[in-house]
Amino acid sequence: MNGDDFRGWRKPRRSFSNGQCVQVGQGPAAVGVRDTKLRESPVLVFSAGAWAAFTAGVKREPVAH
């Protein structure tokens, strides 16, 4: 899969202004994650269930910076 397989690319609301951000896009049965600055780079692909589990975990215990 590549970036064209996903729609609605967006940066997380709590992203930093240091340029080290990712974008998240929605696919038919998966979620894609790509580098904001390198939009043509490979896309990491997660099942919808795996992405939901990840985001729920981050909301429970935020990652330290």
C-alpha positions as MATLAB code, in Angstrom:
seq = 'MNGDDFRGWRKPRRSFSNGQCVQVGQGPAAVGVRDTKLRESPVLVFSAGAWAAFTAGVKREPVAH';
ca = [
       0.000    0.000    0.000;
       1.109    3.565   -0.594;
      -0.137    7.022    0.335;
      -2.712    6.982   -2.479;
      -4.533    4.099   -0.757;
      -5.476    6.317    2.194;
      -7.696    9.392    2.493;
      -7.992   12.321    4.862;
      -4.328   12.567    5.873;
      -4.054   14.666    9.038;
      -1.584   15.540   11.766;
      -2.493   14.666   15.351;
      -3.910   17.564   17.355;
      -1.098   17.318   19.895;
       1.796   17.365   17.460;
       4.908   19.408   18.132;
       6.119   22.338   16.043;
       9.650   20.885   15.747;
       8.884   19.234   12.404;
       9.047   15.676   13.744;
       5.442   14.730   13.100;
       3.527   11.991   11.372;
       0.246   12.033    9.483;
      -2.531    9.481    9.799;
      -4.779    8.467    6.894;
      -7.839    6.228    6.715;
      -7.996    3.304    4.310;
     -10.829    0.875    3.569;
      -9.800   -1.583    6.294;
      -6.598   -0.115    7.687;
      -4.903    3.013    8.998;
      -1.771    4.435    7.364;
       0.956    6.448    9.083;
       3.551    8.484    7.178;
       6.227   11.106    7.798;
       4.803   14.627    7.411;
       7.932   15.920    5.646;
       8.483   12.856    3.427;
       5.029   12.217    2.026;
       6.368    9.946   -0.713;
       8.138    7.688    1.795;
       6.724    4.247    2.670;
       3.516    4.104    4.690;
       3.231    2.055    7.872;
      -0.050    0.147    7.766;
      -2.019   -0.976   10.824;
      -5.317   -2.834   11.063;
      -8.152   -0.724   12.417;
      -8.172   -2.845   15.587;
      -4.430   -2.468   16.182;
      -4.648    1.310   15.679;
      -7.612    1.583   18.077;
      -5.687   -0.374   20.720;
      -2.611    1.847   20.261;
      -4.534    5.118   20.536;
      -6.491    3.861   23.554;
      -3.228    2.951   25.266;
      -1.695    6.370   24.558;
      -4.773    8.099   25.921;
      -4.523    6.045   29.137;
      -0.776    6.576   29.588;
       0.695    9.362   27.432;
       4.152    8.746   26.009;
       6.934   10.768   27.629;
       8.764   13.177   25.309;
];
